[in-house]
């Protein structure tokens, strides 16, 4: 047997980008949606393992190393719809499935206009990723403030293209959230109790879960994932990623910036994140600053070393 890739970035090119200048249209903060992700062999293998096993892809690594960008790029290259949720301490596992609008129901009760429970249920991101059609019907019912109409559950169109579901920074959520998602992600189905309805996948989504490792993940949860660790990039990786974002930037200058960035961060006993290095390159491109300028040291301080090292 030979290694057959279910996903190959070389065989799944991005749509043709629009015109881009050296530092203006290529990148806007962290949402690099018009720029190619630079894949390593390890990343490609992890994506293929997740696709082959149907397991979530747990992407670990420091902040700013491109974990979320991976999910967005996978959606663009494969033509899948991206469903994205940014985790916070207030989000519970239930919120990812569906939410019951208790405030609207209370308001209706006060004016004696209670409706069926379906009028108060909003699909969550997992429902949307699992079954786009029933999620759309339920969303329409919620917006109308009424139960689904007969036509909402009629003949279904062909199965939708499978989704990419990005659960971003799960380590920011309550510690119980990962374990509470185990059954749902394992069975790719869940029950909406007020409706007596089971939501199951039309086609399994590619679930990408990111963590900055601010808190340890439960062992049972990690065992049910394919793990990908993205470390701080080295010089060659920094140059390749920056060239993908700034194709018109002088390669020799870019190499010099990468070398200076690595040297600066090694002196601080830290790694340089992709996002921070791209900030440095974009600042130099937009402002016309070079490493020979007397203010360049201040640029390095503001984009890379920052005040987080001041107490050392």
Buried (B, 14 or more C-beta within 10 A) or exposed (E): EEEEBEBEBEEBEEEEEEEBEBBEEBBEEBEBEBBBBBBEEEBBBBBBBBBEEBBBBBBBBBBBBBBBBBBBBBBBBBEBBBBBBEBEEEBBBEBBBBBBBEEBBEEBEEEEEEBEBBBBBBBBBBBBBBBBBBBBBBBBBBEEEEEBEEEBBEEEEEEBBBBBBBBBBBBBBBEEBBBBBBEBBEEBEBEBEEBEBEBEBBBBBBBBBBBBEEEEBBEEBBEBBBBBEBEBBEBEBBBBBBBBBBBEBEEEBBBBBBBBBBEBBEEBEBBBBBBBBBBBBBBBBEEEBEBEEEEBEEBBBBBBBEEEBEEE
